[in-house]
């Protein structure tokens, strides 16, 4: 009886990795000093403005346009990445072709490439006199210095998150599941929508959330291709920098706090949907 009681009230189970107390302490210290304290300081600074002044600064027309550009562009880019990332991950997992390892390595390029370099490269490609832009300009299509250019830059930086999140899940899907579906008379479309996608839904949502979070706060790769025109192609992070350069710390704080609240709300909704999808479908097919 004594051994049963002692086992029931044990705080932690033995692990092959020692140092639970040290690891937990480091984790909590990192969370407090790197995440919670800076965010708490931002919220405290915003509360000092007062509700009336805070909302007056946050609901400024230029601020609303910048927020719509940042979050709207991030949402569209994340949706595109959710589709293209799943397709690319499927090709890398299920097919063998020359140059596959090179293509697989190139997926991680946005992780290693400085964002400013990526922005300059994209601008060089899509500017009116760029390698690709020179052919689009006579057709009346402008990419650089427009919201379209911003979305392309956000797709570039967010694609690896979806691919690397979906790849391990796809590798666990047995080919026999597809063969069984085909044997039972399912078409390719039915196999994809009813057999494969339900098991991939949690991973796809996770990749979408990561791509969206990265794109919402992206700065370096966007400012070069955006053109930074107020009310047209100006993003919220750039507007924060502009307010800081103007020594308008109250406006910068209000915009940053509003971005934090919007990001937290959207990620919370995405995580709730992801939890529901995981409970219903699970990660395996």
N, C-alpha and C positions, 0 to 999 in steps of 0.2 A: 504493500500500500504506500509505504514511504517513497519507494522508487517511482511509483506512478505519479504521485503528487509532485515530486521534484522534477520529473520530466514534463509535467503539464505547465509548470510555472517557469520553465527555462526561457530566458530572454531571447536566446539565439541558438541556432543549431550549429554543430561543428561544420567547418568548411575546409576544403582542400587548400584554400587561399587564406593564410593567416593575416592577422592585423586588422580585424574588424573595427576595433575601437579607433585606431589611427586613420583607417580609410573613411570611417563615418565622420570623424572630426575634420579631416581635410575637406570632405564634401560639403559639410555644413559651413565651414569657414569660407570656402569658395563661394557658396551660394549667398552668404550674408554680405561679404565684403565686395564681391564683384557684381552681384545682381541686385540684391534687396536694398542695400544702402544707397547706391546711385539712383535707383528708381524711387525710393522713398524721398530722397532729396529733391528729385524733380517734382513729385507730387506736393511736397511741402512748399516748394518755391511757388508752385501754381496756386496753392491755397492762399498764399500771402497776397495774391493779386485781388482777391475778392471775386465773387461770382459775376457781378455785373461787368467788371473790367475784363475778366477772363473770357466770358462769352462774346464780348464786343471784339476782342482781339481774335478769338478763335473763329468767329463767324464773319470775318472780313471777306469780301468777295474774292480778293486775290488768293487768300488762304484756302477758301473752299475750292477754287479752281485747281490749286496745286494739290490739295488732298484728293480730289477726284481723279487727277491725272496719275498720282502715285498709286492709289489703291485700285482704281479702275484698270489701269494698265497692268498692275501686278496680278489682278484677278484674271484678266484675259490671257496674259502670258502663262499663268499657272494652268489654265484650262488647256491651252495649246500644248503645253509641256506634258500634261497628263495623258493626252492622246499620243503625241509623237514619242514620248518617253516609253510608253508601253509597247508601241510598235518596234522601236529601236531595241529595247530590252529583249523582246521576243525574237528578233532577228539574230541578236548576239547569242542567245541561249540555244535556239533550235536549229540554226543553219551553220554550215561550214562553207567558207568561201575564201578565196585569196585576199589577203589584207585584213582579215577579221581581227587579228591582234592589234593591228595599227588603228583600226576603227574603234576598238574597245578602249585603247589608250587615249584616243582623241576625245572620248567622252569626258574624261577628267581634266581636259585642258582648261575649262573655266575655273577650276579650283586652283590651278597653279599660275595661271596668267594674271598679272596685275590688272585690275579693273580699268585703270586709265589706258593701258595698252589695248585692251579689248575695245574700249570706246573709240580710240583713234583708228583702230583697224576697221571697225564698222563704219565710221564716218568716211574713211578712204574708199570703202566699197560703194556706199550708197549716196554719197554727195552728188550734186548735179553733174559734176565733172569726174565722178569716180568711175571705177571699173564697171560697176553694174548700173549705177545711177545715170551714166551718160546714155544708156539705151532706154531707160525708163522715162527720162525727162521729155523727149520728143512725144511720148505717148500721154503726157500730162500726168504722170505718176511721180509723186515726190515721196521719198522715204526719209532722207535725212532732214533734220530740223522740223519734224512733224511728230505728232503722237504715234504714228506708225513706226517711226524709227525707235522711239522709246520702247515700244512693245517688243520689237525685234531684239533690242539689247537685253531686255528682261528675259526673253526666251533663251537667249544665249547663256546667261548666268544661272538660270534655274533648271535647265534640262538635265544636268547630271544627277540632281537630287531624285528625280523620278526614276531614271534608269537604274541607279544603284540601289534604290529601295525595292524596285520590282524584280530585279534580276535573281536574288536568292529565292524568292517565292516561286518564280517561274521554273527554276531548276529543280524544285521539289515536286512539281506537277508531273506525274507519271504519264508517259505517252499512251499507256494502256487505257487511260481514262478517255482519251480522244478516240482511240480505236473502238472502245466499247460503245461510245455514243454513235459513231458511224455505223457500227454493226446493228444498233437498234433503230437505224433509219434516220438519225438526226442529220440535218444539212450542216454545212460548214458554219453558216450564220447561227444556227441553233446551238451548235457546239460551243461557239465563242460566247454567246450571250447567256446560255443556261448552264454551261459546264465550267468554262474557264474564268469568265469575268467575275462571278460571285466569289470565287476563292481569291481573286486578285484585287477585289474592291478595297479591303483594308490597306494593302500596300500602296494602291493607287492614291487613296486618300492621304496617306502619310506623305507620299512624294508630293502631292498637290500642296499640302500644308507647308512643307519645307520650301518648295519653290516659291510659294506665295510670300512666306516670311522673308526669304532672301530678296525677292523682287521689291517688296514694299519699302524696304530701307536702302535700296541700291542707290549709289551716288556716282562712283567713278566712271562706270561704263556708260552712264546715261547723259551726263552733262555735255559731252562732246557731240553726240549725235542728236540731242534734243533741240539745240538752238536756244533753249532757255528763254522763250518768249512768254512774258506774263499773260495769263488768261488763255494761253494756247498750248505751250509745251514746257511749262515750268513745273518741276516736281517739288514736293514738300521738303525733302532734305535740303535741296538747294535754297529754298526760301528761308529755311532756318539759318543757313550760313549767311545769307544776305542780311537778315535781321541782326545777326551777331556782328557783322561788319559795320552795320549802322548803329551799333551800341544800343539797339532796341532789345534788351534782354527780356523784357516782359513779353513781347510778341513771340520771340524765339521760344521762350518757355511754354507759352500757351499752345503753339503749334506742336511742339514736341510732346506735350501732355496729351493733346488730342490724338496724335498719331499713336501714342502708347495705348490709349483707351480703345481706339478702333481696332488696332492690331490684336489686343488681348481679347476683345469680344469676338472677332472673326475666328481667331485660332481656337477659342473655347467652343464655338459652334462646330467648327470642323472636327475637333477632338470628340465632341459628343456624337456626331454622325459616324466617326470612325469607330468609336466604342460600340455603337449599335450595330454597325456592319460586322465588326469582329465577333460579337455575340451571336449574330444570326448566321454568318457564313464561315467564320474562322479563317485562318491563314492557309489552310491546305485545301486542295480540291477534293 
